Amino acid sequence: MKSTMKRLDDQVIYGIVASGASVLDLGCGSGDLLSLLVQGKQVKAQGVELNNDAIHACVEKGLSVFHSDIDSGLPYYPEQSFDYVILNQSLQEVKGVETVISEALRVGKKVIIGFPNFAHIESRILMFFGGRAPISSSLPYSWYSTPNLRFLSIKDFRDFCRIKHYKILEAHYLGLRGEIHILPNLFALNAIFVITK
């Protein structure tokens, strides 16, 4: 199953999620990751998405998805109703980060959070020498068209978890071809954390 996955972050998350688990994917997009988890790991999957075209793509894949803005919370889900809540490449786009993560931890036993590392060396070099907002492989948008509202680094997220007393169960730092093990805040393009209360 892993060989059919194109994105490294999807491969890592696929490896984290246990077979047969219940999964809620917040900002699930067109449902590619959820579909892989349903087919390969027989998870009980639910998605939440705001974009209508993405919702239609999910439905075409046979996925259950609700049209909702994750910034408004998750009032329809009871506490600890999912084994995993996934927030992959959507955290930097939400307005109320603290509320979204708190709600994810309320409804999920474990929360998987993936985001681009804005402190990657390429971004630092582009900003320092170019004097402009960086455009790179992990940040492919111009400043005026980016969906990102938050610009965080691996260190920022670790500090956030320490301040909020969230426990980091796993951390994966991703480069172009694999995981980064040395100076991840400098060399990782993306990070994936598994956290719990």
Summary of the structure (lengths in Angstrom):
residues: 197
radius of gyration: 16.4
end to end distance: 31.1
largest distance: 49.6
contacts: 612
relative contact order: 0.15
helix: 37%
strand: 23%
